[in-house]
Amino acid sequence: MQKNTTMKKLLAIVLCIFAYSCFAQTPEGYRRLGLNLDAVGELRQHRFTTFIGLDVNFAHTRFERFLQDPAFGMTADRGSVQFEHGRSMSIRFWERVSSRSRPSYITIRYELENSTTKPPYIPTEDGSTNIITRVQITGSANSILSLFQRYWNQTVHIEGNPRGEIASYQVLGDRVVLMGGSDPNVLSIVIERGNIDFDYYATFNIVATDAK
């Protein structure tokens, strides 16, 4: 119970404050990884990330910067955050300004596993890290489609009532899939391990002494 309480407090700090902290404070190994991701994505700096195999605090910090950038225009619902240490984390974002009676939304769910060998992005009490194994992003069709097109720079044409896999994209260790279902107003993006097993920690020399 104490561990879960501590981790919840840590995530609250990360979600509310650390997403906007100074980039210069980033541990060296993670800084090298971030610079590489800036080169891969076609977004403003410190916003593009891959997910699978990475510390959820690192990936979500960068992803949230994009979602809450005025250009994309969403805001985090802090009351929606749910976290289970080493199991899952979820959070909902709402459209900041909308002419519709119900603003568009997206809900992000990270499936996690706890690691004692991969250094955390932010120091933790027990030195362990919550590593992302799968991501599911579900929400209003217009927001999900815009996210897939703009974040991963993909062109998609949807006609009729989509079902199943609509489009997919491989980037480093991630396979990103745009999914449809029976409700045309709801789409999802599923991110799973791709056909490349990318070890970010070894590649960018992310070591325990960095996490401080």
Backbone torsions as a table, in degrees:
resi	resn	phi	psi	omega
1	MET	NA	-42.8	179.2
2	GLN	-61.0	-40.8	-179.8
3	LYS	-63.3	-45.1	-179.8
4	ASN	-63.3	-39.8	178.7
5	THR	-62.6	-44.6	179.2
6	THR	-62.1	-44.4	-178.7
7	MET	-67.0	-35.8	177.5
8	LYS	-64.1	-41.0	177.6
9	LYS	-63.2	-41.3	179.5
10	LEU	-61.6	-45.7	-179.3
11	LEU	-65.1	-36.6	177.2
12	ALA	-60.3	-41.5	178.0
13	ILE	-64.3	-45.0	-178.6
14	VAL	-61.6	-47.9	-174.4
15	LEU	-70.1	-32.6	-174.5
16	CYS	-93.3	-30.4	-172.1
17	ILE	-121.8	-51.3	-166.9
18	PHE	-65.3	-25.3	180.0
19	ALA	-59.0	-21.4	-177.7
20	TYR	-117.4	17.1	-179.4
21	SER	-76.6	168.6	-175.5
22	CYS	-66.3	130.6	-179.1
23	PHE	-62.5	-28.4	-177.3
24	ALA	-65.1	-18.7	-179.2
25	GLN	-83.5	-6.2	-178.2
26	THR	-64.7	133.6	176.1
27	PRO	-53.8	149.3	-169.5
28	GLU	-58.0	-46.9	-179.3
29	GLY	-61.6	-43.6	177.4
30	TYR	-67.6	-32.2	177.0
31	ARG	-62.9	-43.3	177.7
32	ARG	-62.7	-41.9	177.6
33	LEU	-61.9	-44.4	-179.8
34	GLY	-61.2	-41.5	178.2
35	LEU	-62.8	-39.0	177.9
36	ASN	-64.5	-42.2	179.8
37	LEU	-67.5	-33.9	175.4
38	ASP	-60.5	-34.8	-179.7
39	ALA	-75.9	-28.7	-179.5
40	VAL	-75.9	-47.8	-178.6
41	GLY	-78.5	163.1	179.0
42	GLU	-113.9	42.1	-177.9
43	LEU	-115.2	176.7	170.8
44	ARG	-61.5	155.3	-176.0
45	GLN	-57.1	149.2	173.7
46	HIS	68.6	23.7	-179.1
47	ARG	-119.6	-27.7	-179.1
48	PHE	-87.8	141.4	176.3
49	THR	-147.8	157.4	160.5
50	THR	-99.4	173.3	-169.4
51	PHE	-126.3	-49.7	-169.5
52	ILE	-66.0	126.3	178.9
53	GLY	89.0	1.6	-177.8
54	LEU	-108.2	156.1	173.6
55	ASP	-58.8	128.4	-177.3
56	VAL	-59.7	-32.3	180.0
57	ASN	-65.5	-38.8	178.2
58	PHE	-66.7	-53.1	-175.2
59	ALA	-65.1	-46.0	-176.5
60	HIS	-67.9	-35.4	178.2
61	THR	-56.9	-45.8	-179.1
62	ARG	-70.6	-42.2	-178.3
63	PHE	-64.2	-41.3	-179.1
64	GLU	-65.5	-34.4	176.6
65	ARG	-57.0	-41.5	178.9
66	PHE	-67.8	-48.2	-176.5
67	LEU	-59.8	-37.4	-176.2
68	GLN	-94.6	0.9	172.9
69	ASP	-63.5	137.9	179.0
70	PRO	-52.9	-27.0	-179.5
71	ALA	-66.6	-29.7	177.0
72	PHE	-100.6	-34.8	165.0
73	GLY	77.8	40.4	174.8
74	MET	-117.2	160.6	179.6
75	THR	-131.7	141.9	-176.2
76	ALA	-75.8	137.7	172.5
77	ASP	-93.5	93.5	-174.6
78	ARG	-62.2	-29.1	179.6
79	GLY	-70.6	-13.4	-177.8
80	SER	-88.7	-7.8	-174.8
81	VAL	-63.4	128.5	173.7
82	GLN	-128.4	135.6	-175.6
83	PHE	-142.5	130.6	172.0
84	GLU	-124.7	116.6	-175.9
85	HIS	-53.4	123.5	178.4
86	GLY	72.5	10.1	-177.6
87	ARG	-128.0	-57.4	-176.0
88	SER	-164.4	159.9	171.8
89	MET	-144.9	139.3	177.1
90	SER	-139.8	152.1	178.8
91	ILE	-155.7	146.1	179.4
92	ARG	-109.8	145.7	174.7
93	PHE	-123.1	141.9	178.6
94	TRP	-114.3	150.7	173.3
95	GLU	-62.4	128.1	-173.5
96	ARG	-70.9	-42.5	179.5
97	VAL	-128.2	127.9	-176.3
98	SER	-146.1	143.8	175.0
99	SER	-93.9	-4.9	179.8
100	ARG	-84.7	158.0	179.1
101	SER	-66.6	-30.4	176.4
102	ARG	-124.5	114.5	-178.3
103	PRO	-60.7	152.1	174.9
104	SER	-67.3	155.1	-178.4
105	TYR	-144.0	161.8	165.5
106	ILE	-138.3	145.6	175.8
107	THR	-119.8	126.5	-179.8
108	ILE	-106.3	128.8	174.9
109	ARG	-123.3	120.0	176.3
110	TYR	-100.0	126.8	169.8
111	GLU	-91.8	134.2	-169.1
112	LEU	-126.8	156.3	166.0
113	GLU	-132.8	146.3	-177.5
114	ASN	-88.6	135.0	-180.0
115	SER	-124.3	139.0	174.5
116	THR	-106.6	3.9	-178.7
117	THR	-111.3	-22.3	-179.8
118	LYS	-95.8	121.5	-174.9
119	PRO	-61.6	137.9	178.2
120	PRO	-74.2	154.9	176.2
121	TYR	-68.5	-38.4	176.8
122	ILE	-121.5	136.6	-179.5
123	PRO	-55.4	136.0	178.0
124	THR	-115.1	160.6	-175.5
125	GLU	-60.7	-39.7	-177.9
126	ASP	-101.5	3.1	178.1
127	GLY	77.2	4.9	-177.7
128	SER	-91.2	168.6	-175.6
129	THR	-133.4	137.7	175.2
130	ASN	-91.9	107.1	-173.9
131	ILE	-96.0	134.3	-179.5
132	ILE	-75.8	128.7	175.6
133	THR	-109.1	-21.7	-178.6
134	ARG	-164.7	148.7	176.9
135	VAL	-131.7	136.7	171.2
136	GLN	-128.1	123.3	179.9
137	ILE	-115.3	115.8	-176.4
138	THR	-122.5	146.1	177.6
139	GLY	172.8	-167.1	-179.8
140	SER	-56.7	136.4	-173.2
141	ALA	-55.3	-41.9	-177.6
142	ASN	-65.0	-38.9	-179.3
143	SER	-72.3	-41.2	-179.5
144	ILE	-66.9	-42.1	179.2
145	LEU	-64.0	-44.3	178.0
146	SER	-61.8	-40.2	179.0
147	LEU	-62.6	-46.4	-179.3
148	PHE	-62.4	-41.1	-177.6
149	GLN	-72.0	-39.9	-172.5
150	ARG	-90.3	-38.2	-177.5
151	TYR	-75.8	-42.3	-179.2
152	TRP	-101.7	5.1	175.1
153	ASN	55.6	48.2	-179.1
154	GLN	-114.2	143.9	177.2
155	THR	-97.8	127.7	-177.1
156	VAL	-134.3	137.0	173.8
157	HIS	-121.4	118.5	-179.1
158	ILE	-111.1	127.8	177.0
159	GLU	-127.3	140.8	178.9
160	GLY	72.5	-150.2	-176.9
161	ASN	-105.4	100.2	-173.6
162	PRO	-70.8	143.4	174.7
163	ARG	-135.8	142.0	177.4
164	GLY	72.6	-155.9	-175.5
165	GLU	-73.4	125.2	-179.1
166	ILE	-98.7	-45.4	-179.2
167	ALA	-155.9	155.8	178.5
168	SER	-142.5	160.4	-176.7
169	TYR	-152.0	133.6	177.4
170	GLN	-104.6	127.0	176.4
171	VAL	-138.9	117.3	-174.9
172	LEU	48.9	-119.2	-176.4
173	GLY	-89.9	4.3	-175.1
174	ASP	-105.8	142.2	164.6
175	ARG	-112.6	116.8	-174.7
176	VAL	-105.7	122.8	-174.6
177	VAL	-123.3	126.4	172.5
178	LEU	-87.6	124.7	-173.6
179	MET	-120.4	143.3	172.3
180	GLY	-111.2	175.7	179.6
181	GLY	-153.9	-160.8	-176.8
182	SER	-73.0	-23.5	179.2
183	ASP	-97.7	113.0	-177.3
184	PRO	-68.1	-12.6	-179.5
185	ASN	-88.1	-4.1	-177.3
186	VAL	-128.1	130.2	174.3
187	LEU	-127.2	168.8	176.7
188	SER	-143.9	157.3	173.2
189	ILE	-121.1	125.1	179.1
190	VAL	-112.7	129.5	179.5
191	ILE	-117.7	120.2	-179.6
192	GLU	-132.5	173.0	178.2
193	ARG	-62.8	131.2	-180.0
194	GLY	-86.3	-162.1	-178.1
195	ASN	-86.9	7.0	174.2
196	ILE	-117.5	123.2	177.9
197	ASP	-90.6	90.1	-171.3
198	PHE	-90.7	119.1	179.3
199	ASP	-97.8	93.6	-177.9
200	TYR	-64.9	-33.6	-175.7
201	TYR	-67.4	-42.8	178.1
202	ALA	-72.6	-42.6	-176.4
203	THR	-62.0	-40.8	-175.1
204	PHE	-107.4	13.5	175.5
205	ASN	52.0	50.7	177.4
206	ILE	-85.1	112.6	-174.5
207	VAL	-123.3	165.5	-174.0
208	ALA	-60.3	-34.2	-177.6
209	THR	-69.7	-14.9	177.1
210	ASP	-73.3	-34.9	-170.6
211	ALA	-78.7	79.2	-179.3
212	LYS	-153.6	NA	NA
